[in-house]
């Protein structure tokens, strides 16, 4: 067989066989074309450490290129942080841009080369740009310790200034002071003075200096807040420090604990200690705010369900130079929005300097346990969570109960019940948790299966209808006398209508009979 080369094929025995060479093209790269990576507008001015710079990287299509370009960035020498948009899509004849971020933080002074690399299939292209970071100029800092003080009118105190060299600063620093009331209009005169000694200090690298500020008030100084401004001047620079001064009688508040972790459906408390620094007695009161930090949401429809907070007692008689306590309670429901809440407490009731403190409460998922039941009755919803253990003659454990208004969701009652009792002759012992509520006290009756410690509960009006502290023959007698009465009749007592049906029936009588002798928990 004779073969003859012919243009783009072969001639075999008079037959022309054409060879078709089809290129394999990457999905992200066109059969032809390329791209260019560039930073046409570099940083033209040097920057100081701590500066952030954003540059625009251009990726241009050439020769009909279409595809995705993956981008990466590096810096040399090490010292700056760099980031870039990870990828861009480019259309034929067009371009796209990516954002190159450079953060200098505490980068040493240097010229940094930033290299941006683009990859698409077998194509790789890079470009560089530079950023010049200058050394920090010599400087200094001034701080005050303490930075706040509270004084009785006519007394004084002191604060220490520390002046420290930064970046090789060396020289003298003067320390002029000024005092300003933090109220308008300014009281005249306000008679708060501040002096500093020494008035000028010399510092150098590794050799800070200190000075003492003495703040003095007069007996006539009005009650209020004042600010001492320290304007430290040196080397053509001014740096400031502030000393906050409260003048007048005052009281303080402290919380124990200052933070709580509360499983949803339970409650927690913190004791607030009030300490008077006033030579007179007064009645302190409180206001509170509750805040849930987090992303902004649209409310409605996405409204967080906040815990209920209360202080008891809500007013406290605080003796002159004495102490008193109150208790902050945070109550949650099973559906309370989980997260960390900040409860801010504002003290009041005194013509003096008023305190503010904060307590944080982290609401977590409900406790795991074998008690987990939601009950609905007569316009309320009761959520029960916790754990019970039963033996052959005893039941013990903890149940958290939260009762909310079925319409508004407002928390009406929240408490942790400690359950502990012994029994003799039943395989399904019962107990009752009493829920105070107006106009009728409620009762949650639970029976426990001793073989597996599982419980089953229901909600009704209080089966201890005599309120004697025990369900006994008196309660049975009262139910017998009321049996058959209906709403509107002269002898009808709605408190004996345990099932809230509008009449006293066998259902109500049966509840009392079944709970006869059951232990009550309040």
NUFIVO-935824 format. One record per residue: x, y, z of N, C-alpha, C in turn. Coordinates in steps of 0.001 Angstrom, whole numbers, plus 500000, padded with zeros to 6 digits. Atoms other than C-alpha are relative to their C-alpha. Layout:
<nodes>
XYZXYZXYZ ...
</nodes>
This chain:
<nodes>
500876498809500000500000500000500000500893501214500000 499192498806500120501394503348499035499293501147500706 500557498848499251500902506291501378500621501264499472 499511498691500430501195509839500174499430501063500932 500448498904499134501066512852502559499261501012499159 500775499050500768498373515236501411499383501011500960 500554498875499232497792518531503060499634499555501409 500460500311498634495655517736506154499509498576500106 500434501378499887495217514001505427500985499074499328 499176500977500664496590510878503842499227499427498822 500603500642501165495972509321500404500348498522500060 499779501442499873495518505552500830499264499310498854 500592500745501131494995503580497627498871500784499368 500980499192500699493150506421496063498929500587500883 501000499436499096491088507188499159500643501094500849 499508498876499196491543510462500982499403499877501397 500452500076498601491356510061504747500421501291500688 499739498708499345491067513378506544500099499757501509 499864500107498544492376513505510118499430501255500639 500631498889499277490255515681512403500570500040501414 499405499848498663492150516906515465499131500968500790 500906499157499211489579518182517999500655500306501337 499362499645498725491097520088520940499033499759501167 500786500139498780489883519300524456500088501319500757 500033498664499397488788522569526094499490499892501419 500459499955498604488535523123529854498674500726500067 501298499324499890484989524078530881500127501476500325 499892498604499587486306527333532344500850500828499058 499131499267500915488544528304529431499489499837498575 500436500067501395487550529167525889501057499282499167 499068500703500885489123527290522930501184500875499643 498903499072500249491216530397522411499815501169500951 500099498812499153491943533563524331500790499862501280 499190499940498793493618534573527522499419501092500897 500446498923499112493252536999530429501226500714500547 498936499160499436495307539735532037499586500400501410 500222499553498626495592540478535779500815501263500222 499278498740499802496495544048536722499429500759501198 500418499048498956496348546618539527500359501384499461 499642498751500677496180549845537517500071501210500926 500001498856499083495646552092540539500600499585501334 499344500457498773498235551149543179499946501075501090 499897499039498899498726552797546566501207500881499737 498920499082500372500775555872545734500625500700501196 499475499304498816501246557216549266500385498991501071 499631500875498884503104555557552141498936500077501103 500976500057498912501008554528555149500719499675501298 499480500322498680501562554149558875499461498641500452 500540501251499452501172550864560780498601500222500578 501370499879499536497553550193561668499040500490498944 500834499499501090496271551450558324499481498847499156 500565500960500934493969549448556085499911500588498608 499993499529501389494241549733552302499200499020499156 500751500836500936491850548443549646500324500429498573 499674499736501395492909548181546011499086499168499109 500839500722500961490984547078542919500881499263499000 499274500839500958492360544194540840499093499790498783 500760500172501246491231544055537184500409498702499316 499759501207500802490916540789535242499316500220498652 500518499690501332490511541516531501500074498788499079 500028501052501020489497539048528771500733500481498753 499369499710501300491683538931525645499768498812499084 500141501062500997491181536968522436498764499148500187 501254500733499846487638535947523357499934499096501219 500015500832498801488440534420526759498675500125500745 501190500064499142485403533334528781500282498966501079 499792501007498967485693531635532162500115500577501386 499823499642498591486278531693535902501484500073500309 498610499821499610489564533022537235500071499943501526 499791500140498554490598531857540713501200500837500407 498983499021499608492657534412542610500605499650501348 499305500134498724495238534224545382500950501171500138 499139498844499760497504536812546988501014499648501075 498956500181498992500753536856548963500755501307500143 499240498779499736502997539506550485501405499642500432 498608500200499621506756539768550893500644501367500230 499783500958498913508336540326553331498736499840500844 501144500197499118505960539013555993499826501219500903 500253498858499116504306541639558173498650500632499776 501332499472500273501121542721556437499057498836499731 501026501006500277497858540775556164499319500352498690 500600499749501307496413540388552663498843499029499771 501137500840500371493129539038551324499482500472498653 500507499643501323491360538988547971498729499211499726 501172500716500487488056538049546363500467498695499369 499402501286500427488578534301545736499868499686498516 500129500313501428487267534150542152499059500998499341 500884499126500785485618536174539396499685499295498682 500376500489501323483795535324536175500232501106498975 499666499018501039484947537042532978499314499584498697 500650500241501284482970537361529721500908500431498861 499183499693501175484426537565526246500026501499499744 499825498588500300485844541011525556499745500916501167 500326499164498850484975542209529042501038499881501096 499102500082498853486502542459532460499164499872501264 500620500017498688485713541946536108501031500483501011 499078499468498999487205543270539330499911499165501273 499928500646498689488263541837542675500580501007500985 499517499082498971488956543623545963501183499376500732 498793500404499301492456543334547389500102500811501291 499902499327498706492645544114551113501370499814500609 498693500038499346495879544989552906499849500669501371 500061499456498640496018545479556696501407500007500570 498615499861499557499225546802558168500186499707501486 499900500243498552498447546426561909501300500575500550 498719499520499448501885546628563611501156499626499087 498981500409500965503837545892560438501259500861500117 498752499225499995507501546899560500500092500890498759 499804499116501138508517549740558255500742499260498898 499386500699501129509316548328554814499202500302498746 500743499984501254508339548247551164499539498570499734 500572501332500134505995545284550749499559499776498558 500427500390501345505515543525547429498812499052500117 501231500785499956502003542194546968499832499333498641 500127500748501251501634539452544353498611499385499904 501324500555500258498202538611542912500133499015498845 499912501042501021497934535375540915498611499539499610 501252500506500518495047534341538685500218498701499246 499884501306500648494506530743537516498655499635499406 501196500522500650491992529435534997500445498861499090 499545501140500778492570525927533708501515499948499958 498542500061500138496106525779532324500626501383499947 499489498631500101496426529566532240500292500550501384 499600499373498740498260531349535062500685501321499702 499383498693500178499092535043535254500065500705501348 499796499286498740500396537275538043500303501452499730 499594498604500038500892540926538758500434500385501401 499538499551498688502573542812541578499691501473500186 500124498604499628502018546055543397500752500161501308 499221499777498779503867547650546296499255500925500946 500533499120498965502911549294549550501139500351500939 498935499524499111505304551404551596499392500302501362 500418499755498625504813551266555366501108500759500712 499026499158499311506547554024557284500078499622501475 499934500219498550507773553780560872499071500968500717 500811499096499194505499555214563531500845501167500483 499246498858499488506559558723564488500086499938501515 499890499986498537507773559254568057498740500606500625 501223499544499361504835559727570406500038499612501475 500073500383498593503693559162573985498538499806500376 501350500194499478500667558111576017499920500553501411 500244499572498621499122559425579225498752499285500495 501126500708499399496855557370581502499842500432501448 500301499626498618495163558065584855499504498780500750 500453501110499154494700555563587692499892500482501450 501251500416500621492151555622589100499494501067499028 500553499056500975490251557195586231498633500519500429 501251499462499463487159557824588368500063499978501516 500057499942498539486440558764591978498669500622500406 501219499424499445483428559603594121500348500631501337 499604499233498827483796562263596821498794500610500685 500961499185499279481682563756599530500419501459499859 499687498575500114481425567535599221500901500416501155 499046499563499004484373569081601036501198499087500125 498878500931499916486697566100600548500799500006498702 499159500074501187489434565300598065500605498623499842 499314501256500252491394562452596524501033500233498907 498932499829500979494234561798594088499975498882498976 499855500962501080494997559982590858501415500119499453 498631500001500519498345558973589372499989499976498477 499821499972501449499235559919585802501285499254499645 498809500670500518501658557692583892500200500432498556 499684499502501333503344559201580828501098499098499437 499121501038500540505037556617578580500410500338498578 499463499757501344507280557045575515499575498895499042 500282500935501083506250555407572244500918500309498829 499233499884501248508466554787569206501177500966500141 498768499245499821511525556430570692499823501454500390 500195498601499593509975559698571891500903500327501189 499157499533498906512313561662574141499815501501500130 500155498576499806511651565033575697499112500293501188 500830499567498876509583567023578157498531500015499596 501453499997500204505794566759578509499391500835501111 500701499180499009503742569453580257498603499442500208 501255500644499605500527568516582044498972501015500484 501050499065499578497979571359582096498683499264500251 501266500624499616494601570513583686498845500972499797 501232499211500037491032571717583304498897499165500622 501116500693499352487877570855585268498699500534499428 501280499598500584484394570873583709498865499231500664 501198500737499570480966570039585124499418499230498815 500614500791501064479132567352583164498494500254499933 501407499611500088475828569193583373499926501381499379 500257498647500502474359572239581667498661500476500552 498908499009499950473963574961582641500973499690501136 498992500238498977477183574923584649499606500704501291 500195499299498726476728575602588344501137500990500227 498984498961499788478557578808589313499904500517501434 498796500788500336480750578430591200499768498549500360 500160501406499640481160574678591316501099499513500934 498998500246498955484332574694593454500569498581499983 499212501227500132486078571597592131501327500399499367 498693499609500518489814572113591679500868498765499807 499047501085500249492603569904590346501379500609499804 498609499566500153496364570371590688500853498778499689 499131501095500375499207568283589303501427500308500431 498604499835499593502711567718590586500776498744499621 499516498754500604505105567862588868499158500404498789 500783499502501134503586570015586155500651499654498668 499279500407501216506250568907583625500865498798500325 499172501196499797507971565527583237500865499790498767 499124500378501111510807564221581086499934498483499828 500086501427500280510466560839579389500916499653498837 499234500523501128512488558692577004499651498533499858 500293501403500230512359555184575595500405499170501209 499733500840498838512101552761578512500003500731501312 499970499210498773511835555590581048498727500847500112 501223499226499816508230556591581773500112500905501229 500031499104498856507332559258584310498589500011500575 501303499904499353504505559761586797499812501386500590 500368498752499341502690562753588233498717499745500777 501164500183499137500009563108590897499011501140499812 501081499022500105496690564855590326499190499957501290 500799499891498780494952566064593502498717500742499663 501312499400500251491217566750593203499406500390501343 500557499500498751489600568880595898498633500624499742 501329499394500085485952569784596434499781500887501222 500381499140498880484300572346598720498681499505500586 501270500373499384481427571902601145498838500501499148 501061499404500825479433574095598755499916499407498600 500025500580501347480213571957595679498658499310499753 501297500636500270476869570993594088500168498509499698 500010501420500327476049567294593879499937499825498491 500000500226501444476856566038590397501287499353499547 498837500630500615479473564709588026500868501063499332 499028499070500556482627566555586972501088499196499289 498951500670500757485495565753584627501272500831500044 498680499368500040489193566552585004500669499592498700 499340500252501272490864566889581616501499500209500168 498547499885500015494611566219581378500419500154498546 499571499723501381496033567791578202501525499951499947 498552500168500000499549566368577984500575500514498684 499436499346501188501661568455575560501506499765499950 498573500190500171505092567571574191500329499630498573 499575500335501352506972567370570884498992500404498940 500997499555500970504215569266569105498743499149499998 501167500875499924501618566671570166499217500284501281 500860499921498820498679566686572601499276498672500152 500727501224499672497349563532574245499237500231501296 500896499699498890494522563457576748499717498774500862 500536500977499061493426561543579816498894500700500782 501144499426499303490243562024581827499823499309501347 500328500513498671489366561611585486498568500430500302 501399499704499710485649561354586220499830500132501517 500158499699498579484657562859589569498517500154500314 501359499843499482481319562347591301500064500639501369 499981499276498732480552564704594177498620499937500623 501264500003499271477869564296596814499757498675500670 500368501292499410476177561584598852499679498998498895 500243500999501044475822558309596988499771498647500653 500035501391499564475078554644597283500444499133498839 499506500928501017476496551671595437499124498749499981 500663501291500134475005548427594160501003498985499474 499183501091500524476739545107593615499122498767499911 500821501183500255475319541838592275500809498741500256 499367501303499795476105538272593292498979498894499740 498929499884500994476357536498590959499702501088498979 500181498991501048476909538945588110499596499378498670 500429500676501227476151536316585451499305498706500367 500808501189499757473642533484585270499861499211498708 500358500864501125473038530520582972498701499304500367 501344500462499664469363529580582854499453499167498850 500679500785501046467891526673580861498599500558499762 501331499489500332464737527803579036498945499235500784 501032500592499174461699527202581196500293500072501480 499618499900498597463551527867584440500256501461500368 499736498651499523464468530888586528501316500025500756 498774499809499241467551532292588203499916501308500754 500059498787499197468278534993590745501388500481500351 498756499370499576470999537386591835499664500950501145 500219499133498846471241539174595176500702501338499770 499473498650500195471726542942594922500264500620501368 499603499357498750473640544543597803500099501502499789 499964498549500041473060548262598380500807500495501192 499167499429498938475634550226600405499900501512499946 500193498551499959474907553794601497501287500707500408 498925499082499619477551556510601597499405501382500226 500715498764499687475034559128602651499690500015501492 500244499895498556474517560432606188498520500195500305 501434499961499773470747560169605838499395498719499428 500669501194500499468327557312605276499032500388498892 500940499743501086466120557006602214499477498667499484 500578501195500610463987554555600254500495499887498569 499451500196501351465845553226597216498982499263499140 500837500726500956463930552142594140500830499654498777 499222500541501110464922550560590860499217500083498697 500525500161501351464355550657587129500928499045499265 499202501006500698465515547959584726499743500038498505 500138500242501435466144547408581046500580498630499690 499512501313500438466674544090579272500381500114498537 499510499880501366468763543916576126500565498668499544 499459501219500619469542541004573801500861500423498825 499147499597501120472594541917571669499923498984498882 500009500914501142472715540463568202499653500743498741 500314499350501268471905541130564573498638500674500043 501279499307500083469145543568563759498980499103499320 501061500791500589465874541821563068498769500869499852 501234499263500217462511542994561857498933499465500946 500999500405499012459949542906564659498804500935499904 500239501365500447457275541973563785500538499781498571 500549501202499370457293539289562485500988499247500890 499012500808499271460580538052564025500311500688501322 499855499330498720460203539192567625500556499027501038 499485500883498949462408537673570344499056499975501194 500799500143498779460605536371573429500953500174501170 499073499637498937462351538018576360499626499312501311 500335500489498663462632536643579880499282501095500791 500654499053499105460618538276582636500951500279501156 499099499634498907462690540202585182499220500770501056 500655499311498898461617541449588582500986500169501141 499202499783498798463147542841591772499057499958501197 500821500102498800461758541941595180500897500037501242 501015498948500096461376543957597238500381501058498981 499764499004501044460960546680594645500456501340500566 499434498841499303461819549380597192500698499499501249 499178500431498869464423549122599934500288501202500883 499644498949499052464814551235603058501487499873500320 498549500041499836468514552066603116500392500977501104 499635499100498892469759553437606463501252500804499683 498818499164500180472371556172606705501257499168500202 498722500703499961475782554657605934499826498496500256 500281501406499761474151551221606082499855499211498712 500166500883501156473348548320603777498604499377499996 501265500721500165470306546484602458500136499124498765 499949500891501158469590543761599902498626499877499361 501188500378500738467039542900597282500401498893499038 499694501157500857466781540010594814499438500238498603 500385499955501408466712540152591022499664498581499562 500402501311500506464786537230589502499773500074498503 500183500104501449464967536274585818499244498708499733 500842501168500270462161533926584735499874499808498498 500088500299501423462066532200581359498904498980499744 500935501025500465459561530135579417500747499034499088 499348500992500860460312527067577316500333500578498636 499762499406501320460096529250574188500710501342500084 499210498771499911462166532160575504501162499934499017 498908499958500975464653533219572830501331499763500709 498723500318499378468029531699573651501047501032499624 498951499003500217471021534010573980500396500611501327 499517499336498795472823536234576468499360501380500116 500703498749499742470724539059577903500795500834501006 499410499083499035472051542115579697498871500717500722 501002499322499177469837543309582550500709501148500701 499395498808499404470759546868583534499057500530501070 500787499542498861469566548060586946500449501410500357 499736498603499665469319551785587689499439500272501396 500451499673498655469185552805591329499414501402500052 500636498691499855466968555723592380499497500189501410 500612499724498712465119557295595277500810500877500908 499105499202499160467948559493596544500436501236499234 499438498795500601468972563089595868501512499908500195 498579500299499860472527561913595337500495499414498689 499470500661501182474781560182592841499394498601499929 500763501234500130472853557208591495500807498933499271 499192501068500596474419553835590646499269499261498895 500509500888501049473967551533587681500867498754499971 499247501243500141474966547873587467499320499135498946 500533500915501010474473545072584935500205498560500443 499933501440499776473768541365585271499707499330498660 500252500716501254474010538986582319499332498661500305 500705501280499869471714535994581893500021499301498649 499929500784501234472430533348579259498917498926500045 501087500972500085469308531401578301500427498902499027 499563501138500798470179527940577022498807499090499689 501060500954500322468185524988575687499477499362501282 500585500567498771465822523322578193500785498806500510 499354501151499383467162520771580644499458498691499427 500455501332500395467064517195579437499529499257501252 500506500763498867465081514885581689498785499203499575 501148500823500342462168512492581860498673500705500242 501214499186499888459690515291582657500075501071498920 500039499029501099458821517249579561498580500024499463 501415500010500325455169518174579242499485501427499938 500659498707500131453085521152578116498508499808500242 501400500114499604449651521618579678499275501294499687 500815498826500315446880523987578603498691499911500767 501231500016499198443980524990580832499585501429500327 500632498767499523441675527967581403500820501254499684 499312498787500439443680530536579408501466500078500330 498574499987499701447153529534580557500650498758499397 499198501135500464449920527249579335501090499763501028 498969500368499033452159525413581792500993499058499331 498936500833500565455494523973580647500762499371501159 499322500750498953457040521282582837501243499347499409 498761500684500386460660520176582480500715499572501269 499249500430498834462924518262584820500216498502499998 499683501418499902463700514823586109499484499446501320 500493500701498813462050512417588546500593498599500049 499536501361499775463376509205590031499078499353501033 500860500702499052461173506644591741500667498702500432 499557501278499458462048503718593971498742499232500431 501159500800499579459817501105595573499120500722500999 500818499292499012458660503573598195500245501508500052 499706498561499957459882507073597279500084500567498593 499851499232501243459838509715594539500784501261500335 499243498776499763462364512517594280500511500536498667 499494499339501213463655515003591719499655501475500002 500257498568500153463226518535590412499174500226498743 500826499629501145460557519958588141499945501530499925 500112498569500237460716523440586628498665500256499308 501325499678500519457299524956585963499969501466499588 500215498631500480456636528034583844498579500087499470 501383499792500411453080529293583425499917501331499266 500121498787500803452322531811580682498554500227499597 501308499665500543449260533643579427499894499424498594 500121500685501289447992531606576474499832500963498848 500234499019501068447131534772574526501209500890499767 498920499024500134449977537199575240501382499390500139 498693500603499761452762534794576215500697500535501228 499377499430498808453461536839579376500181498919501069 499720500977498955455067534803582160499201500371501247 500814499788498808452619534474585070500622499377501240 499438500721498858454595532096587259501182499177499506 498848500824500347457979530409587212500670499562501288 499414500513498758459421528166589884500590498621499768 499416501336499964461618525154590491499464499281501229 500548500790498905459854522509592609500941498840500313 499231501157499543461930520070594631499011498966500527 500967501046499670459894516870594801500698498912500816 499442501075499181460586514374597584498913499515500955 500990500563499079458106512059599325500089498481499952 500065501460499931457583508464600362498547499575499895 501353500533500127454557506287599683500018498535500446 500068501347499431453306502915600876499310499019499067 500836501065500542450560501181598969499579500178498550 500440499801501380450349502398595381501167499872499032 498969500074501035452244501675592194500079501270499172 500014498738500731451339505110590778499749501147500970 500183498922499019451885507642593545499765501339499294 500344498686500555450525511151592951500528501088500916 499676498799499226451615514594594042499437501197499264 500624498795500557450318518105593452500922501188500228 499256498731499909452227521318592705498991501141499933 500961498909499896450267524423593753500540501232499282 499613498838500809450361527394591346499120501173500401 500825498853499627449192530697592844499621500819498760 500484499215501128447055532594590350498673500625500371 501266499319499766444202535060590424499109499812498778 500714500013498714441282534592590669500021498651500693 500047501327499384441720530849591299501386499378499990 498749500744499919444736528949592524499899498746499131 499981501182500858445761526164590150500803498885500656 499236501130499519447119522700590809500420499117498837 499510500957500988449306520435588658500139498667500704 499973501333499407448634516817589569500812499065499103 499163500936500749451240514265588512499931498616500648 499882501379499527451187510485588808501275499407499408 498696500530500379454438508524588619499912498486499867 499895501444500215454928505058587149501304499537500650 498802500369499249457310503476589630500890499011499264 499176500969500726458503500876587124501018500669499086 499068499320500924460143503459584836500215501471500321 499851498605499545459937506811586709499360501006499053 500692499082500893457794508277583917498789500599500717 501100499313499338455188510825584985498990500484498974 501061499432500819451887512066583598499274501029500853 500538498896499204450500515427584722498812500636499302 501080499200500564447356517468584245499804501234500878 500164498704499362446353521015585181498525500249500272 501379499675499622443211522044587031500044501115501031 500018499136498840442056524418589697500445499186501216 499373500621498836443555523679593115499090498941500624 500838501039499382442229520295594367499947500091501520 500076499776498550443019521366597944499022501161500244 501015498938500024439741523305597925499838500676501353 500101499390498663439873523917601687501208500862500328 498741499271499790443391525415601393500573499735501394 499537500377498663444255523529604568501427499477499994 498657500546500098447617522277603273500018498511499824 500082501448500227446354518704602806498658499698499360 501252500428500624443759517047600598499443498859500838 500519500959499039441592515259603133498476499959499942 501442500195499969438031514517604174499235501312499926 500644498689500091437261518229604455499774500370498539 500128499695501423437913518677600736498942499121499343 501007500901500559435820515617599891498606500456500403 501301499527499540432972516974602010499547501247499267 500356498781500718433087520378600342499559499679498579 500375500369501358432960518750596918498640499295499974 501285500700499946430025516533597985498853500982500121 501050499008499810427999519538599135499784500843498739 500106499150501192428758521439595925499614499219498753 500251500836501186428071518503593599498680500389499333 501189499685500782425629519422590824499688501480499879 500271498563500132425734523206591322500567500506498683 499587499455501292426064525272588182500223501494500131 499724498567500003427312528763587346498695500770499977 501213499186499910424672531327588290499093499605501135 500827500434498876423080529279591058500560500572501290 499545499334498767423261530718594611501146499271500698 498988500757499257425470527923595979501226499636499166 498875500372500864427883527687593039501274500717500445 498682499457499658431553528187594007500957499636498874 499152500337501154433764528466590895501332499369500391 498733500607499586436824527460592930499873498483500113 500214501444499928435219523991593280499736499384498631 500146500471501383434668523765589510501406499750499460 498569500219500244438120522207589178500335499888498517 499740500171501425437794521428585467499550501196499177 500453498771500671436389524915584636498968499701498920 501059500362500950433285523427582989498760500866500145 501197499212499735430763525863584506499057499307500961 500812500719499013429390523288586964500912499006500725 499231500953499208430636520916589657499473498606499688 500425501298500504430546517378588303500841498886500610 499208501150499576431899513891588860501480500162499658 498600499768500367435051515026587061500722500720501127 499387499225498915435764517579589796500124499156501264 499979500857498820434833515156592569501091498922499856 499006501029500238437040512525590968501423500495500182 498651499450499831440078514845590943500366500022501476 499717499926498562439802515432594688500144498610500587 499930501356499463439122511766595389501319499324499625 498754500636500439442124510636593327501212500608500685 498871499321499362444394513231594985499956499898501519 500155500088498550443215512337598483501305499514500640 498776500364499294446272512285600735501280500244499236 498783499761500789448685513235597921500799501158500599 499193498892499467451611515412599056499872501242499112 500103498710500696451380519105598143501352500698500053 498755499230500066454331521223597005499665501424499570 500307498586500277454191525017597065501270500794499797 
</nodes>
